[in-house]
Amino acid sequence: MRSMMVLLLSAGLGWNVPSMAEDLFVATPLTAERGFTAGIEGPAVDAAGNVYAANFGRQQAIGIVTPEGAAREFALLPGASVPNGMRFDREGALYVADYVGHNVFRIAPGTTTPQLYAHEPKMNQPNDLAITADGVLYASDPDWEHNTGRVWRIDRGGKVSLAADGMGTANGIEVSPDGRTLYVNESEQRNIWAFTIAADGSLSDKRLLRRFEDFGMDGMRVDVDGNLYVSRFGKGTVVKLAPDGTLLREIRLPGARPSNLCFGGPDGRTLYVTEVEHQRLLRFRVDRPGLEWRRIQGRR
């Protein structure tokens, strides 16, 4: 009877309902060890379910990994540029943060050639990227030497403007499902901050969402309900936080240094994690789809 009820619910609600038989929040490797460099970062998932991650096989290279784990080189950044955070927009363009050249590159759908999208010499990096529903980017910009950081806004034309200053080591960054809140974490200070996003894209009302007493943080992503998944670098876990910062769950990983994460899979309920210790991609199933996955699939 229970299995019949699950089938009926699944038929009615589609990708929102997890199977009662599957194991949730159990992390396993997707790719072989040392397939990436210690700079493994990103990641981002396209509409077909392929995972893109930074520094595949060598620095500067972006790798593409099928849902089955087959990996190859996809693109190479020019000059001395090195990829870090990556995001897809709803049209299928891939945006890549270049932490060496103070750039953001754009790779158009159906191509593998990075084109310069934004450049700001006042940046230290940029490090990680967040994207709004209408394609505006926010970039975290840590200064590791001085334990400080900033956030930059990049509009649809590639124009860069300073959005927040006077922060600690700004790293993971994400936008809430309603587009009204920007989350930014500070790796060294172990804080997660929330900002209100105004209609013009400016940030205000900085407030503390969560502080951890130990270990660092790196990437962040939200699911469709606004729950925030955060990688705990050095602790070897990913935490799931409610929109108010309440700790809902902590997932143990086979590797101590998760750098970043994203949602994908056939229903948006597979979380992919880049892991530095073994230089590979991990994955685990979750209970709700990711926001970015839903948007890329054309669902609001």
Phi and psi restraints in degrees (value plus and minus 20) as a CYANA .aco file:
   2 ARG   PHI     -81.6   -41.6
   2 ARG   PSI     -64.1   -24.1
   3 SER   PHI     -84.4   -44.4
   3 SER   PSI     -56.4   -16.4
   4 MET   PHI     -84.7   -44.7
   4 MET   PSI     -60.0   -20.0
   5 MET   PHI     -83.4   -43.4
   5 MET   PSI     -58.7   -18.7
   6 VAL   PHI     -83.8   -43.8
   6 VAL   PSI     -61.3   -21.3
   7 LEU   PHI     -83.5   -43.5
   7 LEU   PSI     -62.5   -22.5
   8 LEU   PHI     -85.1   -45.1
   8 LEU   PSI     -62.8   -22.8
   9 LEU   PHI     -83.8   -43.8
   9 LEU   PSI     -63.0   -23.0
  10 SER   PHI     -83.4   -43.4
  10 SER   PSI     -59.1   -19.1
  11 ALA   PHI     -84.9   -44.9
  11 ALA   PSI     -54.7   -14.7
  12 GLY   PHI    -101.5   -61.5
  12 GLY   PSI     -53.2   -13.2
  13 LEU   PHI    -131.7   -91.7
  13 LEU   PSI     -24.4    15.6
  14 GLY   PHI      44.4    84.4
  14 GLY   PSI    -153.0  -113.0
  15 TRP   PHI     -92.2   -52.2
  15 TRP   PSI     -24.2    15.8
  16 ASN   PHI     -96.3   -56.3
  16 ASN   PSI     -40.1    -0.1
  17 VAL   PHI    -125.7   -85.7
  17 VAL   PSI      96.3   136.3
  18 PRO   PHI     -94.8   -54.8
  18 PRO   PSI     127.7   167.7
  19 SER   PHI     -87.6   -47.6
  19 SER   PSI     119.0   159.0
  20 MET   PHI     -90.3   -50.3
  20 MET   PSI     -35.5     4.5
  21 ALA   PHI    -109.2   -69.2
  21 ALA   PSI     -38.1     1.9
  22 GLU   PHI    -102.2   -62.2
  22 GLU   PSI     133.1   173.1
  23 ASP   PHI    -106.9   -66.9
  23 ASP   PSI     101.2   141.2
  24 LEU   PHI    -120.2   -80.2
  24 LEU   PSI     128.6   168.6
  25 PHE   PHI      41.7    81.7
  25 PHE   PSI      15.0    55.0
  26 VAL   PHI    -138.9   -98.9
  26 VAL   PSI      89.8   129.8
  27 ALA   PHI    -106.6   -66.6
  27 ALA   PSI     116.8   156.8
  28 THR   PHI    -158.5  -118.5
  28 THR   PSI     137.7   177.7
  29 PRO   PHI     -90.2   -50.2
  29 PRO   PSI     125.1   165.1
  30 LEU   PHI    -124.1   -84.1
  30 LEU   PSI     -60.9   -20.9
  31 THR   PHI    -135.3   -95.3
  31 THR   PSI     145.8   185.8
  32 ALA   PHI     -90.8   -50.8
  32 ALA   PSI     134.8   174.8
  33 GLU   PHI     -81.4   -41.4
  33 GLU   PSI     125.0   165.0
  34 ARG   PHI      44.7    84.7
  34 ARG   PSI      -2.8    37.2
  35 GLY   PHI     -91.7   -51.7
  35 GLY   PSI     -45.6    -5.6
  36 PHE   PHI    -131.6   -91.6
  36 PHE   PSI     150.1   190.1
  37 THR   PHI    -103.4   -63.4
  37 THR   PSI     159.0   199.0
  38 ALA   PHI     -88.1   -48.1
  38 ALA   PSI     -27.3    12.7
  39 GLY   PHI    -110.2   -70.2
  39 GLY   PSI      -2.6    37.4
  40 ILE   PHI     -76.6   -36.6
  40 ILE   PSI     106.7   146.7
  41 GLU   PHI    -175.1  -135.1
  41 GLU   PSI    -180.9  -140.9
  42 GLY   PHI      81.7   121.7
  42 GLY   PSI    -132.9   -92.9
  43 PRO   PHI    -107.3   -67.3
  43 PRO   PSI     155.1   195.1
  44 ALA   PHI    -170.1  -130.1
  44 ALA   PSI     129.8   169.8
  45 VAL   PHI    -138.5   -98.5
  45 VAL   PSI     113.6   153.6
  46 ASP   PHI    -107.0   -67.0
  46 ASP   PSI     158.3   198.3
  47 ALA   PHI     -84.9   -44.9
  47 ALA   PSI     -43.5    -3.5
  48 ALA   PHI    -105.4   -65.4
  48 ALA   PSI     -26.7    13.3
  49 GLY   PHI      77.4   117.4
  49 GLY   PSI     -16.9    23.1
  50 ASN   PHI     -96.0   -56.0
  50 ASN   PSI     124.9   164.9
  51 VAL   PHI    -123.5   -83.5
  51 VAL   PSI     111.6   151.6
  52 TYR   PHI    -129.4   -89.4
  52 TYR   PSI     113.3   153.3
  53 ALA   PHI    -162.3  -122.3
  53 ALA   PSI     131.3   171.3
  54 ALA   PHI    -103.5   -63.5
  54 ALA   PSI     123.8   163.8
  55 ASN   PHI      46.9    86.9
  55 ASN   PSI      37.6    77.6
  56 PHE   PHI    -104.5   -64.5
  56 PHE   PSI      95.6   135.6
  57 GLY   PHI      56.9    96.9
  57 GLY   PSI     -53.8   -13.8
  58 ARG   PHI    -178.1  -138.1
  58 ARG   PSI     136.4   176.4
  59 GLN   PHI     -81.7   -41.7
  59 GLN   PSI     129.2   169.2
  60 GLN   PHI      65.8   105.8
  60 GLN   PSI     -35.7     4.3
  61 ALA   PHI    -113.5   -73.5
  61 ALA   PSI     117.9   157.9
  62 ILE   PHI    -119.1   -79.1
  62 ILE   PSI     107.1   147.1
  63 GLY   PHI    -117.6   -77.6
  63 GLY   PSI     132.8   172.8
  64 ILE   PHI    -140.0  -100.0
  64 ILE   PSI     112.0   152.0
  65 VAL   PHI    -145.7  -105.7
  65 VAL   PSI     106.6   146.6
  66 THR   PHI     -91.6   -51.6
  66 THR   PSI     143.6   183.6
  67 PRO   PHI     -78.7   -38.7
  67 PRO   PSI     -40.7    -0.7
  68 GLU   PHI    -107.0   -67.0
  68 GLU   PSI     -28.4    11.6
  69 GLY   PHI      82.8   122.8
  69 GLY   PSI     -17.1    22.9
  70 ALA   PHI     -95.9   -55.9
  70 ALA   PSI     107.0   147.0
  71 ALA   PHI    -140.7  -100.7
  71 ALA   PSI     127.4   167.4
  72 ARG   PHI    -174.4  -134.4
  72 ARG   PSI     147.6   187.6
  73 GLU   PHI     -96.1   -56.1
  73 GLU   PSI     116.2   156.2
  74 PHE   PHI    -125.7   -85.7
  74 PHE   PSI     -66.8   -26.8
  75 ALA   PHI    -173.9  -133.9
  75 ALA   PSI     141.5   181.5
  76 LEU   PHI    -149.8  -109.8
  76 LEU   PSI     108.7   148.7
  77 LEU   PHI     -93.6   -53.6
  77 LEU   PSI     127.9   167.9
  78 PRO   PHI     -98.8   -58.8
  78 PRO   PSI     143.6   183.6
  79 GLY   PHI      38.2    78.2
  79 GLY   PSI    -152.2  -112.2
  80 ALA   PHI    -118.4   -78.4
  80 ALA   PSI     -12.6    27.4
  81 SER   PHI     -84.2   -44.2
  81 SER   PSI     124.1   164.1
  82 VAL   PHI    -151.6  -111.6
  82 VAL   PSI     107.5   147.5
  83 PRO   PHI     -95.9   -55.9
  83 PRO   PSI     133.0   173.0
  84 ASN   PHI    -156.8  -116.8
  84 ASN   PSI    -129.8   -89.8
  85 GLY   PHI     -88.1   -48.1
  85 GLY   PSI     128.8   168.8
  86 MET   PHI    -161.6  -121.6
  86 MET   PSI     126.3   166.3
  87 ARG   PHI    -164.6  -124.6
  87 ARG   PSI     127.0   167.0
  88 PHE   PHI    -117.5   -77.5
  88 PHE   PSI     125.0   165.0
  89 ASP   PHI    -116.0   -76.0
  89 ASP   PSI     159.6   199.6
  90 ARG   PHI     -91.9   -51.9
  90 ARG   PSI     -35.6     4.4
  91 GLU   PHI    -109.7   -69.7
  91 GLU   PSI     -25.3    14.7
  92 GLY   PHI      76.0   116.0
  92 GLY   PSI     -12.9    27.1
  93 ALA   PHI     -99.5   -59.5
  93 ALA   PSI     122.8   162.8
  94 LEU   PHI    -124.5   -84.5
  94 LEU   PSI     106.7   146.7
  95 TYR   PHI    -126.2   -86.2
  95 TYR   PSI     114.0   154.0
  96 VAL   PHI    -147.6  -107.6
  96 VAL   PSI     103.1   143.1
  97 ALA   PHI     -99.8   -59.8
  97 ALA   PSI     108.9   148.9
  98 ASP   PHI    -127.6   -87.6
  98 ASP   PSI      85.5   125.5
  99 TYR   PHI    -101.3   -61.3
  99 TYR   PSI     -24.6    15.4
 100 VAL   PHI    -115.5   -75.5
 100 VAL   PSI     -64.3   -24.3
 101 GLY   PHI    -116.9   -76.9
 101 GLY   PSI     -13.7    26.3
 102 HIS   PHI      41.4    81.4
 102 HIS   PSI      18.7    58.7
 103 ASN   PHI    -143.3  -103.3
 103 ASN   PSI     141.3   181.3
 104 VAL   PHI    -143.4  -103.4
 104 VAL   PSI     106.7   146.7
 105 PHE   PHI    -120.0   -80.0
 105 PHE   PSI     135.6   175.6
 106 ARG   PHI    -144.8  -104.8
 106 ARG   PSI     111.7   151.7
 107 ILE   PHI    -132.9   -92.9
 107 ILE   PSI      93.0   133.0
 108 ALA   PHI     -87.6   -47.6
 108 ALA   PSI     133.3   173.3
 109 PRO   PHI     -76.7   -36.7
 109 PRO   PSI     116.2   156.2
 110 GLY   PHI      61.0   101.0
 110 GLY   PSI     -17.0    23.0
 111 THR   PHI    -143.3  -103.3
 111 THR   PSI     149.7   189.7
 112 THR   PHI    -147.8  -107.8
 112 THR   PSI      -6.7    33.3
 113 THR   PHI    -121.6   -81.6
 113 THR   PSI      96.8   136.8
 114 PRO   PHI     -90.6   -50.6
 114 PRO   PSI     112.4   152.4
 115 GLN   PHI    -134.9   -94.9
 115 GLN   PSI     118.6   158.6
 116 LEU   PHI     -83.6   -43.6
 116 LEU   PSI     105.4   145.4
 117 TYR   PHI    -127.2   -87.2
 117 TYR   PSI     -61.2   -21.2
 118 ALA   PHI    -169.4  -129.4
 118 ALA   PSI     124.3   164.3
 119 HIS   PHI    -161.3  -121.3
 119 HIS   PSI     113.3   153.3
 120 GLU   PHI    -162.6  -122.6
 120 GLU   PSI      84.0   124.0
 121 PRO   PHI     -84.0   -44.0
 121 PRO   PSI     -37.7     2.3
 122 LYS   PHI     -97.9   -57.9
 122 LYS   PSI     -31.5     8.5
 123 MET   PHI     -88.6   -48.6
 123 MET   PSI     127.4   167.4
 124 ASN   PHI     -98.6   -58.6
 124 ASN   PSI     -58.0   -18.0
 125 GLN   PHI    -140.4  -100.4
 125 GLN   PSI    -115.1   -75.1
 126 PRO   PHI     -95.4   -55.4
 126 PRO   PSI     147.3   187.3
 127 ASN   PHI    -128.3   -88.3
 127 ASN   PSI     -90.8   -50.8
 128 ASP   PHI    -139.7   -99.7
 128 ASP   PSI     140.9   180.9
 129 LEU   PHI    -144.6  -104.6
 129 LEU   PSI     124.9   164.9
 130 ALA   PHI    -142.6  -102.6
 130 ALA   PSI     135.5   175.5
 131 ILE   PHI    -157.0  -117.0
 131 ILE   PSI     117.4   157.4
 132 THR   PHI    -106.5   -66.5
 132 THR   PSI     153.3   193.3
 133 ALA   PHI     -82.4   -42.4
 133 ALA   PSI     -50.1   -10.1
 134 ASP   PHI    -117.3   -77.3
 134 ASP   PSI      -6.4    33.6
 135 GLY   PHI      70.6   110.6
 135 GLY   PSI      -9.7    30.3
 136 VAL   PHI     -99.0   -59.0
 136 VAL   PSI     115.8   155.8
 137 LEU   PHI    -120.9   -80.9
 137 LEU   PSI     126.2   166.2
 138 TYR   PHI    -140.8  -100.8
 138 TYR   PSI     115.3   155.3
 139 ALA   PHI    -141.5  -101.5
 139 ALA   PSI     108.1   148.1
 140 SER   PHI     -98.6   -58.6
 140 SER   PSI     129.0   169.0
 141 ASP   PHI    -163.9  -123.9
 141 ASP   PSI      61.1   101.1
 142 PRO   PHI    -100.1   -60.1
 142 PRO   PSI     127.2   167.2
 143 ASP   PHI    -131.4   -91.4
 143 ASP   PSI      73.7   113.7
 144 TRP   PHI     -84.7   -44.7
 144 TRP   PSI     -53.5   -13.5
 145 GLU   PHI     -83.9   -43.9
 145 GLU   PSI     -56.7   -16.7
 146 HIS   PHI    -128.5   -88.5
 146 HIS   PSI     -14.6    25.4
 147 ASN   PHI      36.4    76.4
 147 ASN   PSI      17.9    57.9
 148 THR   PHI    -145.5  -105.5
 148 THR   PSI     157.1   197.1
 149 GLY   PHI    -193.5  -153.5
 149 GLY   PSI     150.9   190.9
 150 ARG   PHI    -164.3  -124.3
 150 ARG   PSI     152.7   192.7
 151 VAL   PHI    -148.9  -108.9
 151 VAL   PSI     114.2   154.2
 152 TRP   PHI    -134.1   -94.1
 152 TRP   PSI     127.5   167.5
 153 ARG   PHI    -127.6   -87.6
 153 ARG   PSI     115.8   155.8
 154 ILE   PHI    -145.7  -105.7
 154 ILE   PSI      93.3   133.3
 155 ASP   PHI     -99.0   -59.0
 155 ASP   PSI     159.4   199.4
 156 ARG   PHI     -85.3   -45.3
 156 ARG   PSI     -35.4     4.6
 157 GLY   PHI    -115.6   -75.6
 157 GLY   PSI     -18.3    21.7
 158 GLY   PHI      68.8   108.8
 158 GLY   PSI     -13.5    26.5
 159 LYS   PHI     -95.8   -55.8
 159 LYS   PSI     111.7   151.7
 160 VAL   PHI    -124.3   -84.3
 160 VAL   PSI     114.2   154.2
 161 SER   PHI    -160.0  -120.0
 161 SER   PSI     128.5   168.5
 162 LEU   PHI     -93.3   -53.3
 162 LEU   PSI     106.2   146.2
 163 ALA   PHI    -124.0   -84.0
 163 ALA   PSI     -52.9   -12.9
 164 ALA   PHI    -173.8  -133.8
 164 ALA   PSI     117.4   157.4
 165 ASP   PHI    -147.5  -107.5
 165 ASP   PSI     155.0   195.0
 166 GLY   PHI      49.8    89.8
 166 GLY   PSI       8.2    48.2
 167 MET   PHI    -117.5   -77.5
 167 MET   PSI     152.6   192.6
 168 GLY   PHI     -98.5   -58.5
 168 GLY   PSI    -176.6  -136.6
 169 THR   PHI     -92.6   -52.6
 169 THR   PSI      61.1   101.1
 170 ALA   PHI     -79.8   -39.8
 170 ALA   PSI     110.2   150.2
 171 ASN   PHI    -156.8  -116.8
 171 ASN   PSI    -114.4   -74.4
 172 GLY   PHI     -81.8   -41.8
 172 GLY   PSI     124.0   164.0
 173 ILE   PHI    -171.0  -131.0
 173 ILE   PSI     120.6   160.6
 174 GLU   PHI    -180.4  -140.4
 174 GLU   PSI     134.9   174.9
 175 VAL   PHI    -129.1   -89.1
 175 VAL   PSI     120.1   160.1
 176 SER   PHI     -89.3   -49.3
 176 SER   PSI     140.4   180.4
 177 PRO   PHI     -78.8   -38.8
 177 PRO   PSI     -52.5   -12.5
 178 ASP   PHI    -104.4   -64.4
 178 ASP   PSI     -21.0    19.0
 179 GLY   PHI      54.7    94.7
 179 GLY   PSI     -10.3    29.7
 180 ARG   PHI    -121.0   -81.0
 180 ARG   PSI     -29.5    10.5
 181 THR   PHI    -151.7  -111.7
 181 THR   PSI     115.1   155.1
 182 LEU   PHI    -129.8   -89.8
 182 LEU   PSI     106.8   146.8
 183 TYR   PHI    -120.8   -80.8
 183 TYR   PSI     115.6   155.6
 184 VAL   PHI    -158.0  -118.0
 184 VAL   PSI     109.7   149.7
 185 ASN   PHI    -126.2   -86.2
 185 ASN   PSI     138.8   178.8
 186 GLU   PHI    -136.6   -96.6
 186 GLU   PSI      93.2   133.2
 187 SER   PHI     -81.8   -41.8
 187 SER   PSI     -68.4   -28.4
 188 GLU   PHI     -95.0   -55.0
 188 GLU   PSI     -57.3   -17.3
 189 GLN   PHI    -104.9   -64.9
 189 GLN   PSI     -35.3     4.7
 190 ARG   PHI      45.2    85.2
 190 ARG   PSI      12.8    52.8
 191 ASN   PHI    -126.8   -86.8
 191 ASN   PSI     128.5   168.5
 192 ILE   PHI    -137.6   -97.6
 192 ILE   PSI     102.2   142.2
 193 TRP   PHI    -127.1   -87.1
 193 TRP   PSI     130.6   170.6
 194 ALA   PHI    -138.6   -98.6
 194 ALA   PSI     114.8   154.8
 195 PHE   PHI    -138.4   -98.4
 195 PHE   PSI     127.1   167.1
 196 THR   PHI    -103.7   -63.7
 196 THR   PSI     110.7   150.7
 197 ILE   PHI    -115.4   -75.4
 197 ILE   PSI      99.0   139.0
 198 ALA   PHI     -99.3   -59.3
 198 ALA   PSI     151.3   191.3
 199 ALA   PHI     -80.3   -40.3
 199 ALA   PSI     -50.4   -10.4
 200 ASP   PHI    -108.4   -68.4
 200 ASP   PSI     -14.6    25.4
 201 GLY   PHI      68.9   108.9
 201 GLY   PSI     -24.9    15.1
 202 SER   PHI     -93.1   -53.1
 202 SER   PSI     139.2   179.2
 203 LEU   PHI    -131.2   -91.2
 203 LEU   PSI     122.9   162.9
 204 SER   PHI    -172.7  -132.7
 204 SER   PSI     159.2   199.2
 205 ASP   PHI      34.9    74.9
 205 ASP   PSI      31.2    71.2
 206 LYS   PHI     -83.7   -43.7
 206 LYS   PSI     108.8   148.8
 207 ARG   PHI    -165.9  -125.9
 207 ARG   PSI     128.2   168.2
 208 LEU   PHI    -100.1   -60.1
 208 LEU   PSI     103.0   143.0
 209 LEU   PHI    -110.6   -70.6
 209 LEU   PSI     -63.0   -23.0
 210 ARG   PHI    -181.0  -141.0
 210 ARG   PSI     123.6   163.6
 211 ARG   PHI    -149.1  -109.1
 211 ARG   PSI     117.2   157.2
 212 PHE   PHI    -125.6   -85.6
 212 PHE   PSI     126.8   166.8
 213 GLU   PHI    -106.5   -66.5
 213 GLU   PSI     -34.6     5.4
 214 ASP   PHI    -168.2  -128.2
 214 ASP   PSI     141.2   181.2
 215 PHE   PHI      42.2    82.2
 215 PHE   PSI     140.3   180.3
 216 GLY   PHI    -112.3   -72.3
 216 GLY   PSI    -198.7  -158.7
 217 MET   PHI    -153.6  -113.6
 217 MET   PSI     137.3   177.3
 218 ASP   PHI    -157.1  -117.1
 218 ASP   PSI    -132.6   -92.6
 219 GLY   PHI     -90.7   -50.7
 219 GLY   PSI     137.7   177.7
 220 MET   PHI    -161.2  -121.2
 220 MET   PSI     123.9   163.9
 221 ARG   PHI    -164.9  -124.9
 221 ARG   PSI     132.3   172.3
 222 VAL   PHI    -128.3   -88.3
 222 VAL   PSI     131.1   171.1
 223 ASP   PHI    -111.4   -71.4
 223 ASP   PSI    -198.6  -158.6
 224 VAL   PHI     -86.9   -46.9
 224 VAL   PSI     -38.7     1.3
 225 ASP   PHI    -110.9   -70.9
 225 ASP   PSI     -21.2    18.8
 226 GLY   PHI      68.9   108.9
 226 GLY   PSI     -16.3    23.7
 227 ASN   PHI     -89.8   -49.8
 227 ASN   PSI     121.0   161.0
 228 LEU   PHI    -126.7   -86.7
 228 LEU   PSI     102.7   142.7
 229 TYR   PHI    -118.3   -78.3
 229 TYR   PSI     109.1   149.1
 230 VAL   PHI    -150.7  -110.7
 230 VAL   PSI     108.5   148.5
 231 SER   PHI     -99.4   -59.4
 231 SER   PSI     115.5   155.5
 232 ARG   PHI    -125.9   -85.9
 232 ARG   PSI      70.7   110.7
 233 PHE   PHI     -86.3   -46.3
 233 PHE   PSI     107.8   147.8
 234 GLY   PHI      76.3   116.3
 234 GLY   PSI     -48.2    -8.2
 235 LYS   PHI    -112.4   -72.4
 235 LYS   PSI     -42.4    -2.4
 236 GLY   PHI      55.2    95.2
 236 GLY   PSI      16.3    56.3
 237 THR   PHI    -159.1  -119.1
 237 THR   PSI     145.8   185.8
 238 VAL   PHI    -141.0  -101.0
 238 VAL   PSI     112.0   152.0
 239 VAL   PHI    -124.6   -84.6
 239 VAL   PSI     127.7   167.7
 240 LYS   PHI    -129.7   -89.7
 240 LYS   PSI     100.3   140.3
 241 LEU   PHI    -133.7   -93.7
 241 LEU   PSI     122.3   162.3
 242 ALA   PHI     -89.3   -49.3
 242 ALA   PSI     143.5   183.5
 243 PRO   PHI     -77.3   -37.3
 243 PRO   PSI     -42.0    -2.0
 244 ASP   PHI    -112.0   -72.0
 244 ASP   PSI     -14.2    25.8
 245 GLY   PHI      74.0   114.0
 245 GLY   PSI     -23.7    16.3
 246 THR   PHI     -84.6   -44.6
 246 THR   PSI     113.5   153.5
 247 LEU   PHI     -94.1   -54.1
 247 LEU   PSI      99.0   139.0
 248 LEU   PHI    -118.0   -78.0
 248 LEU   PSI     -54.8   -14.8
 249 ARG   PHI    -185.0  -145.0
 249 ARG   PSI     132.4   172.4
 250 GLU   PHI    -150.3  -110.3
 250 GLU   PSI     106.2   146.2
 251 ILE   PHI    -126.8   -86.8
 251 ILE   PSI     102.8   142.8
 252 ARG   PHI     -98.6   -58.6
 252 ARG   PSI     117.8   157.8
 253 LEU   PHI    -133.3   -93.3
 253 LEU   PSI     135.2   175.2
 254 PRO   PHI    -104.1   -64.1
 254 PRO   PSI      47.1    87.1
 255 GLY   PHI     140.1   180.1
 255 GLY   PSI     117.1   157.1
 256 ALA   PHI    -105.4   -65.4
 256 ALA   PSI     -33.6     6.4
 257 ARG   PHI    -147.2  -107.2
 257 ARG   PSI      50.9    90.9
 258 PRO   PHI     -91.2   -51.2
 258 PRO   PSI     109.8   149.8
 259 SER   PHI    -117.6   -77.6
 259 SER   PSI     -66.8   -26.8
 260 ASN   PHI    -173.6  -133.6
 260 ASN   PSI     154.8   194.8
 261 LEU   PHI    -177.0  -137.0
 261 LEU   PSI     143.9   183.9
 262 CYS   PHI    -180.9  -140.9
 262 CYS   PSI     143.0   183.0
 263 PHE   PHI    -116.7   -76.7
 263 PHE   PSI     126.8   166.8
 264 GLY   PHI    -185.1  -145.1
 264 GLY   PSI    -164.8  -124.8
 265 GLY   PHI      62.9   102.9
 265 GLY   PSI     154.9   194.9
 266 PRO   PHI     -85.9   -45.9
 266 PRO   PSI     -41.9    -1.9
 267 ASP   PHI    -147.1  -107.1
 267 ASP   PSI      -8.7    31.3
 268 GLY   PHI      57.5    97.5
 268 GLY   PSI     -12.4    27.6
 269 ARG   PHI    -128.3   -88.3
 269 ARG   PSI      -0.4    39.6
 270 THR   PHI    -124.7   -84.7
 270 THR   PSI     105.2   145.2
 271 LEU   PHI    -119.9   -79.9
 271 LEU   PSI     102.8   142.8
 272 TYR   PHI    -119.8   -79.8
 272 TYR   PSI     117.4   157.4
 273 VAL   PHI    -149.0  -109.0
 273 VAL   PSI     108.0   148.0
 274 THR   PHI    -103.5   -63.5
 274 THR   PSI     111.1   151.1
 275 GLU   PHI    -147.3  -107.3
 275 GLU   PSI     103.0   143.0
 276 VAL   PHI     -99.8   -59.8
 276 VAL   PSI     -56.9   -16.9
 277 GLU   PHI     -77.3   -37.3
 277 GLU   PSI     -65.0   -25.0
 278 HIS   PHI    -125.4   -85.4
 278 HIS   PSI     -19.4    20.6
 279 GLN   PHI      34.5    74.5
 279 GLN   PSI      35.9    75.9
 280 ARG   PHI    -170.8  -130.8
 280 ARG   PSI     148.9   188.9
 281 LEU   PHI    -113.6   -73.6
 281 LEU   PSI     117.8   157.8
 282 LEU   PHI    -132.0   -92.0
 282 LEU   PSI     147.3   187.3
 283 ARG   PHI    -171.9  -131.9
 283 ARG   PSI     131.9   171.9
 284 PHE   PHI    -174.1  -134.1
 284 PHE   PSI     136.1   176.1
 285 ARG   PHI    -107.6   -67.6
 285 ARG   PSI     124.8   164.8
 286 VAL   PHI    -146.3  -106.3
 286 VAL   PSI     157.3   197.3
 287 ASP   PHI    -111.0   -71.0
 287 ASP   PSI     -37.2     2.8
 288 ARG   PHI    -157.5  -117.5
 288 ARG   PSI     129.6   169.6
 289 PRO   PHI     -90.0   -50.0
 289 PRO   PSI     138.4   178.4
 290 GLY   PHI     -99.1   -59.1
 290 GLY   PSI     129.5   169.5
 291 LEU   PHI     -83.7   -43.7
 291 LEU   PSI     -68.7   -28.7
 292 GLU   PHI     -82.1   -42.1
 292 GLU   PSI     -59.9   -19.9
 293 TRP   PHI     -79.1   -39.1
 293 TRP   PSI     -65.7   -25.7
 294 ARG   PHI     -79.5   -39.5
 294 ARG   PSI     -63.4   -23.4
 295 ARG   PHI     -86.4   -46.4
 295 ARG   PSI     -61.0   -21.0
 296 ILE   PHI     -84.8   -44.8
 296 ILE   PSI     -52.0   -12.0
 297 GLN   PHI     -98.9   -58.9
 297 GLN   PSI     -21.9    18.1
 298 GLY   PHI      68.1   108.1
 298 GLY   PSI      -6.9    33.1
 299 ARG   PHI    -124.4   -84.4
 299 ARG   PSI     113.3   153.3
